[in-house]
Amino acid sequence: MDEVIPVLLIVVVIPLWIIFHYVTKWKAMKGFTPEDEASLTDLRNSADRLEDRLRTMERIMDDEVPDWRSRNEL
């Protein structure tokens, strides 16, 4: 009988405690933090600026060298 309690703890209680502990951690981590949202906003703004620069560069290239697209296709 003295051996049943440690075995029961090791086989049942400790694994369940670990599982429930990490399930609660995962639920608490759902969603973005304000820092994550700010970073995503900054990244989106940077991507928009880069896209505008690329469009401007392509428009300049189209005006200066009209056939540049066909020369650089692989």
N, C-alpha and C positions, 0 to 999 in steps of 0.2 A: 504494500500500500504506500510505503514511503517513496517508492520509485515512480509511482503513477503521477504524482503532482509535478515533478520536474519535467517529465516526458510530456505531459499535457501542456505545460507552459511552453515548451520548446516547439511542439508540433502544432498547436492550435492558437494559443493566445498571442505569442510574439509575431507570427506571420500575419495574423489578422490586424494586430496593432500597427504593423508596418504598412499594410495595404491601406487601412483607413487614414493613417497619417498622411501618406502621399496623395490620396484622393482629395483630402481637404486642401492640401497645398496646391494641387492642380486646379481645383475649383477657384481658389483665391487668386490664382494667376491669370484667369480668363480676362480678356479685354486688354486695351492699351492703357498704359499709364500716361499722364499728361506729357511727360518727357518724350515718350514714344510718339505721341501725336504731333508734338512740335518737330521732332526729327523727320517724320513723314511729310509734314507740311514743307519743311525746308528742302527736302529731297524733291518734292513735286515742283516747287518753285524753281529749283536749279534745272530740273529736266525741262520745264517749260522755256526757260531762258536759252538753254542749249538748243532746243528745237527751233526757236525763233532765229538763233544765229545760223543754224544749218540752212533754214529756208532762205535767209538773206544771202548766204554764201552761194547757194544754188541759183538764186535769181541773178546775182552778179555774174556768176559763171555763164549762165544762159545768155546774158547780154554781151559779155566780152568774147566768149568762145562758144558759139552756138552748137557745135557738134561735139562738145566735150563728153557728153554722156555716151555717145556711140563709140568714141575712141577708147573709153576706159571699161567697157563691158567685157567680161571674160567669156 
